[in-house]
Amino acid sequence: MVLEDPKREAPSPNAAVKPANETRTGAKNTGARQSIIYLDGQFLPDSEAKVSVFDHGLLYGDGIFEGIRFYNGRVFRLEEHLNRLWDSARSICLEIPMSKKEMTEALLETIRRNEMQDGYIRQIVTRGVGNLGLNPLQCKKPSVIVIVAKIALYPEEVYRHGLTVITCATRRMNAAALNPAVKSLNYLNNVMARIEANLAGADEALMLNDAGNVAECTADNVFIIKKGQIFTPPITAGALRGITRSVAFDAAIELGYPTKEADITRHDVFTADECFLTGTAAEVIPVIKADGRSIGTGKPGPITARIIARFRELTRETGTAIYS
Ligand SMILES: Cc1ncc(COP(=O)(O)O)c(C=O)c1O
């Protein structure tokens, strides 16, 4: 794949999440039809899908979530997302009130009811309704929510031209405070970093850990390429065990590039030949500038392009069938 020359523009807009009804296959954009949300065993139109103001997910960010994509009528890497959701739950002593099989069916059925082939799923488990005290013992029943939407994090040209990133002052949370491996509803750490990127006019923010090494971006894992070798920070650096990260990792190995986890400093990013980010929402996306320094040639690199191409093939060809 040949990438076009980068043309810098204003920072990309924030994620545009459109309700499923605007983009449902065959649906007329009349605004009449609402998206269908799964909420605690019921499939409800979005205007009726409500949770209590006493839910600790709202009051304390006490809960967990996953963001999953489906392509071409198939859910991509569903099992890995469910496993990570269950691991997050285990870590915060939250019992998901259904089996993985039931969760899978709830999720697939939500997509079916929205009659979509391609889109994004937000799966949420909150601690449930309690009182104003933070003690989770107050919350007797966790709530399970599945939202289906279209998500377009960046316009297509950004995948060809690349992103700019800044290093933000907000550090990625120390694992001893709240382990970044838990995909919890408490994302203020990431939101603060995102605000810094916005204020700096950058597309994304590199978050460092307490040691000063690169952990990840606000909702993406980071990869750099130097002399044909690919590096990404280890999970112990404060990176989420990203599912797209593991897809990119496997793709890189399959394409014959030596790939390994290693601590990465800002210097390594500045002096890399190529850099890219991975995440379910952003997919695989090149980075061409960090803190004002052009990375490599200042254009998305050829190895990144090959990984993007392989990633796209996998999303088209693999996954859990929704309609059969
Ligand atoms: C903080 C953070 N890092 C990395 C990622 C990328 O992970 P994945 O590829 O599983 O979406 C995400 C998104 O889920 C995230 O929220």
The ligand as an SDF file (V2000), in Angstrom:
LIG
                    3D

 16 16  0  0  0  0  0  0  0  0999 V2000
   -6.0810    3.0030   27.9100 C   0  0  0  0  0  0  0  0  0  0  0  0
   -6.1880    2.1440   26.7090 C   0  0  0  0  0  0  0  0  0  0  0  0
   -5.0760    1.6610   26.1480 N   0  0  0  0  0  0  0  0  0  0  0  0
   -5.1100    0.8900   25.0530 C   0  0  0  0  0  0  0  0  0  0  0  0
   -6.3130    0.5650   24.4530 C   0  0  0  0  0  0  0  0  0  0  0  0
   -6.3400   -0.3220   23.2450 C   0  0  0  0  0  0  0  0  0  0  0  0
   -6.8490   -1.5870   23.5720 O   0  0  0  0  0  0  0  0  0  0  0  0
   -7.6890   -2.4460   22.5350 P   0  0  0  0  0  0  0  0  0  0  0  0
   -6.8180   -2.6510   21.3550 O   0  0  0  0  0  0  0  0  0  0  0  0
   -7.9760   -3.7170   23.2530 O   0  0  0  0  0  0  0  0  0  0  0  0
   -8.9040   -1.6820   22.2180 O   0  0  0  0  0  0  0  0  0  0  0  0
   -7.4930    1.0570   25.0000 C   0  0  0  0  0  0  0  0  0  0  0  0
   -8.8000    0.7420   24.3900 C   0  0  0  0  0  0  0  0  0  0  0  0
   -9.4280   -0.2120   24.7400 O   0  0  0  0  0  0  0  0  0  0  0  0
   -7.4470    1.8420   26.1590 C   0  0  0  0  0  0  0  0  0  0  0  0
   -8.5600    2.3150   26.7080 O   0  0  0  0  0  0  0  0  0  0  0  0
  1  2  1  0
  2  3  1  0
  2 15  2  0
  3  4  2  0
  4  5  1  0
  5  6  1  0
  5 12  2  0
  6  7  1  0
  7  8  1  0
  8  9  2  0
  8 10  1  0
  8 11  1  0
 12 13  1  0
 12 15  1  0
 13 14  2  0
 15 16  1  0
M  END
$$$$
